[in-house]
Amino acid sequence: MAMIFGCNLVAAIIPLLVSRFIHRLSCLLSPLVTGSVIVLIGISLIRVSICDWGGGLGAADFGAPSNLGLGALPLAVIVIMNCSRSPWIRLSGIITGIAAGSVAAWLTGSFHPHFAPGGPLLTLPVPFRFGLDFTLSLFIPVALVSFISIIEAAGDLTANCVLSQQPLTGPEFEQRMKGGILGDGISCLLAAIFSTFPRTTFAQNNGVIQMTRVASRYAGFRIGGIFIVPGLFPEFSHLLEQLPGPVLGGATLVMFGHVIAAGIRVMNREPIDSRGMLIIAIAFGVGLGIEAQPDIIKQLPAFARTLMQNAVTSGGLLAIILNIILPKPANRMDVNTHLLNSDNTRSHGENIADRP
């Protein structure tokens, strides 16, 4: 454990450094590339959601009608509540759906909430509880994963800008991107110090923004403060861990689907010609193909397997490489000009990003 957290501590320096010059990588992170990464993230998450809906990986009753029914209930509640004209009803759709599904699971006997006997009521975080150690052989794959997480975070942050009606070009976008990557680095640093695993920007939150239409950072500040309080009470976390998988699967399916939709929206901000179609086809084909048949790379070196083992990393890296090496048509509109014109001509709706 000391070795793991020591390597995570050093790896947290990577996003801290990359955040300072992430804006210089804009040529690598075009809307086509980031949109493709966002879509791949959403598709990968859908698989997790469906697995939870069925009852969880390896469950004896996987796919049982009772599990499918429990997952369908929060999904139906979310859809019905989002049909309302009241913003407050729409805002509470997710939490209401999860609560309704949990009550139904309790009534049917598949959910038995309980507290750990003899567990502490209150605990305080202790820095370096397991000590601190470091080894280069373990650090290399951890550093690689850290770099891959930066690529994923760039896609998530771009989608966040789209959903919160913020610009996708210019100094403001660069500052948001740099701040997001920097925030990931700081959170990973604190996580290693307090003996937990790295934090990363998560695409599910974009799905929540899409559904609730709330992207205010003030809401984030308050929720962060709320999390600190129950984080001091282990029994609260223990209770959350017991929430039925089918209920969470049905609720998260909607949010993950919104992530895919956001990725498609980002891709469409750049004209998709034959070159763009080729990039999308290869990135999706290889990425989703490897995720469907992971044994195809089992004879590659460990470094290559770590790099290519899921759709986001393999497809995202291929999209970046192809975007660099494939020549652009001579008559193609400059991407930055297209994005700028697109931002200037879109409707000027209410700015929801900083609404208290």
N, C-alpha and C positions, 0 to 999 in steps of 0.2 A: 504493500500500500504506500509506503514511503517513496518507493521508486516511481510508482504511477503518478502520485501527486507532484513529485519533484519534476518529472518530465512535463507534466501539464503546466506547471508554473513557468518553466522556460519557454514552452510552446506558446504561452499567452503573449509573449513578446512579439511574436510574428504579426498578429493583427494590429498591435500597437504601432509597429513600424510601417506596415503596408497602408494603414489609414492615412499616413502623411502624404503618400503619393498615389493614392487610389485614383485621383482625378486624372492622372497622366495615363491611366490604362483605359480611358474612355474609348479609344479606338478598338480595343479588344472586347469591350463590353457594349457592343452595339445593341439596339433594340431587338434585332434578330437573335443575337446570342442570349441576352438576358431573358427574353421572352421564352426561348426554347428551354432554358434552365428552369424557369418558373413552371412551365407546363410539365416538365419531367419530374419536378418536385411534387406537383399536385398528383400526378399519376402514381408516383411511388407511395404517397401518403394514402391514396385511395385503397391500395392493397392492404395497408395497415388497418384502415377503417373497416373494410369488409371482413378482415380476419377477426377483429373485435366483435363485429356484428354476429358472426357465426358462433361466437362463444370463446374465442381465444385460440392461439396456436396450440395444437396438441390436445385440445379438450375432447373428452370422451363423447360429449353430446354436440360436437361441432355441427352446425347447420340444422339443429333440431328446430321444429316449428315454433317451440316456445321461445328460443333465442331470436328467431327471425321476427316474431311478434313483438318482443320487447324492444328490438331495434327499430321496428316500424313505428312504434308509438311516439318516441321523441321526434322522429322525422316528420310524422303527421302533425304533431303539435307545432313544430317550427313553421311548417308550411302554412297551416291555418292562421297562426298568429301574424305571419308576415302578410297575410291578405288584409289585415286591418288597416284602417286609415290613421289610427292612433299611433304616433311614434313611440310612445311608452310601451304599448303592447308589442310592437315589433321588436323593440330593444330587449324585452324580457323573454323573447322566444326561445333562445338557446337554454338559458338557465331553467325556464319553466319546463321545457321538453325533457331535460335531464332529470329534474325533480319528479315529473310525472312518470317517467320510465322507472326511476328508482322506487317510487311508491308501488307501482305495479309489480315490480320484481319482488318487493317485500311481501305483498299480499299473496303472490303465487308461491312463496317459499324459496325463491332462488336468491334472495338477498338477505343476509343475516348480519347486520351491522353490530359490531362489538368492539370493546376496548381491550387493549393488551393487558392482561392481569399483572399487577405489580410494576407497571411501567411508570417512569417518572412523569410528574405533572408538568414540570417546567425544566427546560434545558437551555443553556447558553452555549453559543458556538465557541470552540476552543481552537485557536490557530495551531496548525501543524500537529494535530492530535496524534497522527501516526508517525511523526518524524519527517525527515526530508532526505532524499537520496536521488541519484541521477546516474543514468547509463546511456551512452550514445546509441547503442543498438535498439533500445526501446524508444528513444527520443525521435529517431528518424521517421517511423510510421506515424507517431503522434503529430510531428511537425507537418507531415504530408496531409493528414486529416485536417489539421488546422488551416492549411492553405486552401484545401477543397471547401471548407466551411466558409471561407471568405468569398469564394465564387458563388456559393449558394446565397450568402447574405446579400451580395450585390444584386442578385436577381430579386430577392425578397424586398429589398429597399426600393428598387425600381418600381415593383408592383405597388408598394406602399405609397409612393409618390403619385402613381396613377389614381389609386383609389381615394387618396386624400386631396386630390385636385391640386397638386403641387407641380411645378415645372420639371421637365425631364432634361433640361439643358441649362447651362449658365452657372454662375457662381453659387446660387442658392442650392441647386441640385448637387453640386460638388461638395458643399458644406454638409448637406444632409448625408451624403454617401460617406464622407470622411468621419462624421460624427457617429454614424451607425457602426462602422467597422471598429472605430476606437472604443465605442461602448461594449462591443463584443469582447475586445481584448481586456478591458478593465474588469468585466464580469468574470471572464475566464481566470484572470489573475486572482480575484477575490475568492473564486470557487476553489482554486488549488490551495490557497492559504487556509481556508476553513474546511478542507478535507472533503470536498465533493467534486463531482465531475464537471467538465467545461460547459459553459452556457453558450448558446448560439441563437441568432435571430431565427424565429420560427415562422413558417409560412401560414400556419393556422390563423395567426392574428390578422392577416390580410383578409381571410375569409370572414372573420368576425366584423371587420370594418365594412366589408361589402354588404353584409347582412344588416348591420345595425345603423350604418351611415354615421358612425361616431369614430373619428380619428384624432380626437383632441389629445394632445400630450398632457393636458391637465388631468384627464381621466387616467392616463398612465401613471402619473405621479401619485395619485390617490390609491390606485390599485397596488402600486409598489409598496406604499406605506402599510396597506392592509396586509400584504403578504408577510411583511416583517413580523407582525404581531402573532398570527397563527403559526409562523415558523418556529416560534419559541415553545410551542406546545406540541410535542410528538404525537399525542393522541389525535390531534386534528389531521395530521398527515396520514396517520394510520387509517382514519375513517375514509379519507378520500381514496386511498388505495383500494378500498373494498367496493367502490362503485362498480356495478355490473358492467362487464365488457360489452355485451350487446347494446346496452343503453348508450354508452359512450360511442360505440361504433355508429349507431344510427344518427347521433347528433353531429359527430365529426364528419360524416359523409357529406353533409351539406357544405361545411366549411372548406373541405378539401376540393370539392367541385368548384367552389368559387375561386380557389387558387388557380386551377386550370384555366378558368375563364379570364382571370386577370392576366395570365401569361399570353393567351391568345390576343388579348387587347394590346399588350406591349408589342408583340410581334407585328401587329398591323400598323404600328406607327412608322414602319419603314416599308416602302414598296417591295413586295415579294415577287421578284422576277424569277427566271429560270435558275439563276445562281442561288437565290435565297431558298427556292424549293429544294435544290440539291443539298444545301446545308441542313435544312430541316429533315429531309428524308434520311440522310446518313446519320445525323445525330440521334434522331428518334429510333431508327432501325437498329443501330448498334447498341445504344443505351438500353432500350426496352428488350432487345434480344438477349443481351448478357444477363439482365435481371430475370428474364424468363428461364434461361438455361445457364446458370452460373458455372456449371461444370466445363463449359467451353474454354475457360481460362484457367482451369485448375493445374495445368502443367506449365504455366508461365512462372517466372520468378516471383517470390513473395512481394517484392516492391511493385511489380506490374499488377499483381492480383489486388493489392490494396488500392491501387490507383483506379482500376477498372471494374471494381466489384459491384457497383450499383449504377443505376441509370443516370443519376444526376452527375456523377463524376465522369463517367465514360462519355456520355452524350454531351455534357457541357464542355469538356476539354476538346472533343472533336469539333464542336461548333466553333470554338475559339480558333483552333488551328485552321479549319477550312475558311473561316472568315478572313484570316490573314493571307493564306496562300492563293485562294481563288481570285482571279482578276475581276475587277468590277467593269461592267460595260461602260464604254466611253460616253454614252449619252445618258448615263444614269444620274439622277439628281443627287447632289451631295446630301448625305444622311443628316448632317447637322442642320442644313438649310431646310430640309423637309420637316424635321422635328420642330424647328423654330416656327415655320409657317403653320404647322399643325397646332402648336400651342397658341399662336396669335389668332387663329381663326376659330378655335373651338369656343363654345358658349362659355360665358363667364358666370358660372354658377356660384353659389355661396361657398366660401372657403371654409371647409369643415375641419381643417387640420388644427387650428388654434382656437376653436370655439370653446369657451369655458363650459 
